[in-house]
Amino acid sequence: MSPGVHTVAVIGAGKIGELMLSGLLRSGWPVDRLLATARRPARAEELAARYGVRVVDNLTAVHEAEVLAVSVKPQDAAALLDEIGPKVPSGKLLVSLCAGLPSSFFSRRLPEGTPVVRVMTNTPALVDQAMTAISAGAYATGEHLALAEEMFKPLGATIRVPETQQDAVTALSGSGPAYFYLLVEAMTDAGILLGLPRQVAHDLIVQTAIGSAVMLRDSGEHPVKLREAVTSPAGTTISAIRELENHGVRAALLAALEAARDRARELAAQAE
Ligand SMILES: NC(=O)c1ccc[n+]([C@@H]2O[C@H](COP(=O)([O-])OP(=O)(O)OC[C@H]3O[C@@H](n4cnc5c(N)ncnc54)[C@H](OP(=O)(O)O)[C@@H]3O)[C@@H](O)[C@H]2O)c1
């Protein structure tokens, strides 16, 4: 499926929708094959000025685009679908980027037979390092999944998962960047506690995070192996790890991800 064959409309182009637009443009998707919609005129002007993309109303987008990429907040999805759902002509593909919302939420509000693909991406899309999980909803064929992959590959890595795993994906990689930023923030503070200037602490930990991430991705080693290589007997690292275990960091992560998963379910229930 070559770029530009399909016209993609990003419906509700906020933070994530804009990441998608800019990623598609960077990958060579022709600007005349992209549409965007926004709720506020100021936002529409901003998108048009920044990307040269045509910003239209929702119904024009539904009429003109073959692929409708819905990127409104979950709580705004029902109102949007009340507006566009009955007007979606047959043969369009709806790709939902909305956290938590099952594909059935859309199917119930779309004409019978409309294919739906559910995706969960994340903010490193801004630097082409997103992790995007893609699931088939009702009527979605392998070709629809391949088209969704084509749209998200320029933004980073993609993976196909059964839709039943999407709330877990949301908790892990959708919200995941925030956990890493929190860790970097806390470790920078720890560096300051130990007497390092803030900028030095920041630079040390950011490069350490990048190096560790590249090793995790490229070495093929299990994280335990990589950690053991830094953990010498009676050394400094094991003293730190004992404190991390004493303070329940591992248990905190298990509980945190469960909370994120539960919140995704709550948002979906509230959106109904
Ligand atoms: N942010 C993340 O890290 C992340 C990660 C993965 C997935 N997601 C998912 O991506 C979706 C968007 O999140 P976001 O952070 O990008 O939110 P956002 O910045 O608020 O973007 C949503 C945009 O949709 C617009 N909108 C709402 N209703 C509309 C309508 N009926 N017609 C046209 N435009 C409409 C909003 O307009 P206003 O400006 O007027 O509000 C806003 O600009 C959410 O469902 C979220 O779950 C987000």
The ligand as an ORCA input file, in Angstrom:
! r2SCAN-3c Opt
* xyz 0 1
  N      -1.261     12.203     24.766
  C      -0.801     10.964     24.788
  O       0.307     10.637     25.232
  C      -1.621      9.850     24.172
  C      -1.002      8.623     23.940
  C      -1.738      7.623     23.317
  C      -3.063      7.863     22.952
  N      -3.649      9.043     23.216
  C      -5.049      9.220     22.821
  O      -5.102     10.159     21.781
  C      -6.325     10.868     21.859
  C      -6.029     12.354     21.799
  O      -5.241     12.719     22.925
  P      -4.480     14.102     22.922
  O      -3.565     14.076     24.082
  O      -3.954     14.361     21.553
  O      -5.732     15.094     23.212
  P      -5.937     16.575     22.714
  O      -4.632     17.282     22.585
  O      -7.008     17.186     23.559
  O      -6.513     16.383     21.222
  C      -7.846     16.144     20.911
  C      -8.301     17.218     19.932
  O      -9.586     16.873     19.420
  C     -10.329     18.070     19.304
  N     -11.761     17.736     19.262
  C     -12.561     17.293     20.250
  N     -13.813     17.072     19.804
  C     -13.789     17.377     18.477
  C     -14.775     17.351     17.465
  N     -16.030     16.957     17.698
  N     -14.408     17.720     16.231
  C     -13.146     18.118     15.945
  N     -12.164     18.182     16.885
  C     -12.494     17.801     18.130
  C      -9.946     18.854     20.520
  O     -10.286     20.207     20.382
  P     -10.071     21.282     21.586
  O      -8.688     21.784     21.340
  O     -11.139     22.275     21.378
  O     -10.205     20.521     22.874
  C      -8.431     18.604     20.559
  O      -7.727     19.534     19.758
  C      -7.012     10.479     23.160
  O      -8.094      9.625     22.876
  C      -5.938      9.766     23.923
  O      -6.495      8.724     24.674
  C      -2.951     10.056     23.794
*
